[in-house]
Amino acid sequence: MSDPGQVRDALDLWEEQLAIGAEGWLGSTAGVTSDGQFVGLARFDSQQAARRNSDRPEQHQWWMETAKLFTGEVTFCDSSDVTVDLNGDPDAAGFVQVMQGRGSDPERARDLMAQNPDEWAAFRPDVLGSVAVGHEDGGYTMAMYFTSEQAAREGEHTEPPPKLQAQMEEINKLSIGEPEFLDLRQPWLYSP
């Protein structure tokens, strides 16, 4: 990417001028990692709504101009396997961590992550919510929304209660290899 500020301006322009016609758009999260990698997630209420948005002439025109701001290849991953978990207002996040990896049993991981939501919220009040996206072959992308990076880092080093620890250990055993962590220290958050 040549200039993160120009990319942010392009996303701001999209929100100001194109979001109004993007039926079914639920929100977007974007940002740039400290090593200059751009990450963007856009949520729609259905695959059909996302497709209709992509097919709009004004969307195509906007993307043709925005694509010029990237120096490398831009990769898109579409998925209708999305789980949203909210404990607060993700639009208030001061830090977003995006994880990408692969698991051996996505269904079991999903079941485990849905367990004990009240206890997790009490244990990690810094977590405002998450968006988990399933991909083919057990791949996943997960965005975790935190009140701040400092709170997230402190929470990482806090020992969970035994029941939650056991749950975390089982989730970790389902992981194939190490996930990649993409930290958005200044997230760009958009919603209708």
C-alpha positions as CSV (number, residue, x, y, z in Angstrom):
1,M,0.0,0.0,0.0
2,S,1.4,3.3,-1.0
3,D,-0.2,5.6,1.7
4,P,-2.4,4.4,4.6
5,G,-4.0,7.8,4.8
6,Q,-5.2,7.7,1.2
7,V,-6.7,4.2,1.8
8,R,-8.5,5.5,4.9
9,D,-9.8,8.5,2.8
10,A,-11.1,6.1,0.2
11,L,-12.9,4.1,2.9
12,D,-14.3,7.3,4.4
13,L,-15.5,8.3,0.9
14,W,-17.2,4.9,0.5
15,E,-19.0,5.4,3.8
16,E,-20.1,8.9,3.0
17,Q,-21.2,8.3,-0.6
18,L,-21.8,4.6,-1.3
19,A,-22.9,3.1,2.0
20,I,-26.4,4.5,1.6
21,G,-27.0,2.3,-1.4
22,A,-25.3,-0.8,0.1
23,E,-28.4,-2.7,1.1
24,G,-27.7,-5.2,3.9
25,W,-24.3,-3.7,4.8
26,L,-23.8,-4.3,8.6
27,G,-20.4,-2.7,9.1
28,S,-16.7,-2.7,8.2
29,T,-13.5,-3.0,10.2
30,A,-10.2,-2.0,8.6
31,G,-6.7,-0.8,9.5
32,V,-3.0,-1.2,8.8
33,T,-0.6,-3.3,10.9
34,S,2.7,-1.9,12.1
35,D,4.5,-3.6,9.1
36,G,2.1,-1.9,6.6
37,Q,-0.3,-4.7,5.9
38,F,-3.9,-3.6,5.2
39,V,-6.7,-5.7,6.7
40,G,-10.4,-5.1,5.9
41,L,-13.5,-6.9,6.8
42,A,-17.0,-6.0,5.5
43,R,-20.1,-7.6,6.9
44,F,-23.4,-8.0,5.1
45,D,-26.7,-9.6,6.2
46,S,-26.5,-12.1,3.4
47,Q,-24.3,-13.4,0.6
48,Q,-26.8,-12.0,-1.9
49,A,-26.6,-8.5,-0.4
50,A,-22.8,-8.6,-0.6
51,R,-23.0,-9.7,-4.2
52,R,-25.5,-7.0,-5.1
53,N,-23.2,-4.4,-3.6
54,S,-20.2,-5.8,-5.6
55,D,-22.3,-5.6,-8.8
56,R,-23.2,-1.9,-8.4
57,P,-21.5,0.3,-11.0
58,E,-20.6,2.9,-8.4
59,Q,-19.0,0.2,-6.3
60,H,-17.0,-1.1,-9.2
61,Q,-15.8,2.5,-10.0
62,W,-14.8,3.1,-6.4
63,W,-12.8,-0.1,-6.3
64,M,-11.0,0.6,-9.6
65,E,-9.8,3.9,-8.1
66,T,-9.0,2.4,-4.6
67,A,-7.2,-0.6,-6.0
68,K,-4.5,1.8,-7.4
69,L,-3.6,2.7,-3.8
70,F,-2.2,-0.8,-3.2
71,T,1.3,-1.8,-4.3
72,G,0.8,-5.6,-4.0
73,E,-1.8,-8.1,-4.8
74,V,-5.1,-7.7,-3.0
75,T,-6.8,-10.9,-1.8
76,F,-10.5,-11.3,-1.1
77,C,-12.1,-14.1,0.9
78,D,-15.9,-14.4,0.9
79,S,-17.7,-16.5,3.4
80,S,-21.3,-17.0,4.6
81,D,-20.0,-18.9,7.7
82,V,-19.9,-16.0,10.1
83,T,-20.4,-15.9,13.9
84,V,-20.8,-12.5,15.7
85,D,-20.4,-12.4,19.4
86,L,-21.0,-9.0,21.1
87,N,-20.4,-8.1,24.8
88,G,-20.3,-4.4,24.1
89,D,-20.0,-1.9,21.2
90,P,-17.3,-3.0,18.8
91,D,-17.4,0.5,17.2
92,A,-15.9,1.8,20.5
93,A,-12.9,-0.5,20.1
94,G,-9.5,1.1,20.6
95,F,-7.7,-2.0,19.4
96,V,-8.6,-4.9,17.0
97,Q,-6.6,-8.1,16.7
98,V,-7.3,-10.2,13.6
99,M,-6.2,-13.8,13.7
100,Q,-6.0,-16.1,10.7
101,G,-5.3,-19.8,11.1
102,R,-6.6,-23.3,10.5
103,G,-8.3,-25.8,12.8
104,S,-8.9,-29.6,12.7
105,D,-12.5,-29.4,13.8
106,P,-14.2,-26.0,13.1
107,E,-17.6,-27.2,14.4
108,R,-16.2,-28.2,17.8
109,A,-14.2,-25.0,18.0
110,R,-17.5,-23.1,17.3
111,D,-19.3,-25.0,20.0
112,L,-16.5,-24.3,22.5
113,M,-16.4,-20.6,21.7
114,A,-20.2,-20.4,22.3
115,Q,-20.0,-21.9,25.8
116,N,-20.0,-19.8,29.0
117,P,-20.5,-16.3,27.4
118,D,-21.4,-14.6,30.7
119,E,-18.3,-16.0,32.4
120,W,-16.0,-15.0,29.5
121,A,-17.5,-11.5,29.6
122,A,-16.9,-11.2,33.3
123,F,-13.3,-12.6,33.0
124,R,-12.4,-10.4,30.0
125,P,-14.4,-7.1,30.2
126,D,-11.9,-5.6,27.7
127,V,-13.4,-7.8,24.9
128,L,-16.2,-5.9,23.3
129,G,-17.0,-8.6,20.8
130,S,-15.7,-10.8,18.0
131,V,-16.4,-11.8,14.4
132,A,-15.4,-15.3,13.4
133,V,-15.3,-16.2,9.7
134,G,-15.0,-19.8,8.6
135,H,-13.2,-20.6,5.3
136,E,-12.7,-23.9,3.4
137,D,-10.5,-26.6,4.7
138,G,-10.8,-25.5,8.4
139,G,-9.4,-22.0,7.8
140,Y,-10.7,-19.1,9.8
141,T,-10.4,-15.4,10.3
142,M,-11.3,-13.9,13.7
143,A,-11.5,-10.3,14.6
144,M,-11.4,-9.5,18.3
145,Y,-12.5,-6.0,19.4
146,F,-10.9,-4.7,22.6
147,T,-11.4,-1.5,24.6
148,S,-7.6,-0.8,24.2
149,E,-4.4,-2.6,23.4
150,Q,-3.2,-2.1,27.0
151,A,-6.3,-3.8,28.4
152,A,-6.0,-6.6,25.8
153,R,-2.3,-7.3,26.7
154,E,-3.1,-7.3,30.4
155,G,-6.0,-9.7,29.8
156,E,-3.7,-12.0,27.8
157,H,-1.6,-12.4,31.0
158,T,-4.4,-13.0,33.4
159,E,-5.0,-16.6,34.5
160,P,-8.6,-17.7,33.6
161,P,-10.7,-19.7,36.0
162,P,-10.2,-23.5,35.7
163,K,-13.4,-24.1,33.6
164,L,-12.4,-21.4,31.1
165,Q,-8.8,-22.6,31.1
166,A,-9.9,-26.1,30.1
167,Q,-12.1,-24.6,27.4
168,M,-9.2,-22.6,26.0
169,E,-6.8,-25.6,26.1
170,E,-9.3,-27.6,24.1
171,I,-9.7,-24.8,21.5
172,N,-5.9,-24.6,21.3
173,K,-5.6,-28.3,20.7
174,L,-7.8,-28.0,17.6
175,S,-5.4,-25.5,16.0
176,I,-3.2,-26.7,13.2
177,G,0.0,-24.8,13.3
178,E,0.4,-21.3,14.7
179,P,-2.2,-18.6,13.8
180,E,-1.1,-15.3,12.3
181,F,-1.9,-12.2,14.4
182,L,-2.6,-8.9,12.7
183,D,-2.8,-6.1,15.2
184,L,-4.8,-3.0,14.2
185,R,-3.7,-0.4,16.7
186,Q,-5.7,2.3,15.1
187,P,-8.8,0.5,13.8
188,W,-11.0,2.2,11.2
189,L,-14.6,1.2,12.2
190,Y,-17.6,1.9,10.1
191,S,-21.3,1.0,10.6
192,P,-24.6,2.2,9.1
